[in-house]
């Protein structure tokens, strides 16, 4: 009699499959929501690199970064935010970083040329790959609280992946205040060999290195999830979406 009132195994499987099909769209949406994405809004006019009060910056989305490279929560005094804009002539990147500890910077900065090994001090970085089909070739831009800068091309398909001779023509500006550092980059489209259009998606990541010694911080917008601090993981790049 028990067999007469219990559903057959076939019916149970059918019900289970139906429930699974109902949940699949929700699961897919959840995965999409986990992807790192940042909208870069268009500005009709160019922004002088030193004009941090320009009204165009109000159009930029603020992305707050509070995670280390391994996904752990970063100390509040090391967190930072990024705003990005684009115009017909350039890409603009603005870093606003909390500074709750002594700066680790060059005491004799030279702003007229790129500073090698800038990553050994306090620095914010942008990695960006215009060609999503080839994310292993990307541009690296760094800026320090002193306004020092570094630009290069990284191409992991080459025996020597780093092109130190690359010249982007980037401009920088930095301002140090009590408890905060603001750093801005202006990168002409000639640095990339062309400009995006509305709806284009470039790939990349945003980073900050701060402090020194064993307590040095390595923050990342899209955590690279390596065992040791490592930023050069293009497989973990997020999306930059250009919109007007």
Secondary structure as GFF3:
##gff-version 3
##sequence-region A 1 244
A	DSSP	alpha_helix	2	5	.	.	.	ID=ss1
A	DSSP	alpha_helix	9	34	.	.	.	ID=ss2
A	DSSP	beta_strand	37	42	.	.	.	ID=ss3
A	DSSP	three_ten_helix	55	59	.	.	.	ID=ss4
A	DSSP	beta_strand	63	65	.	.	.	ID=ss5
A	DSSP	three_ten_helix	76	78	.	.	.	ID=ss6
A	DSSP	beta_strand	80	86	.	.	.	ID=ss7
A	DSSP	beta_strand	90	98	.	.	.	ID=ss8
A	DSSP	three_ten_helix	118	120	.	.	.	ID=ss9
A	DSSP	beta_strand	123	129	.	.	.	ID=ss10
A	DSSP	three_ten_helix	132	134	.	.	.	ID=ss11
A	DSSP	beta_strand	137	143	.	.	.	ID=ss12
A	DSSP	beta_strand	149	155	.	.	.	ID=ss13
A	DSSP	beta_strand	162	163	.	.	.	ID=ss14
A	DSSP	beta_strand	171	177	.	.	.	ID=ss15
A	DSSP	beta_strand	180	188	.	.	.	ID=ss16
A	DSSP	three_ten_helix	189	191	.	.	.	ID=ss17
A	DSSP	beta_strand	201	210	.	.	.	ID=ss18
A	DSSP	three_ten_helix	213	215	.	.	.	ID=ss19
A	DSSP	beta_strand	217	220	.	.	.	ID=ss20
A	DSSP	three_ten_helix	234	236	.	.	.	ID=ss21
A	DSSP	beta_strand	238	243	.	.	.	ID=ss22
###
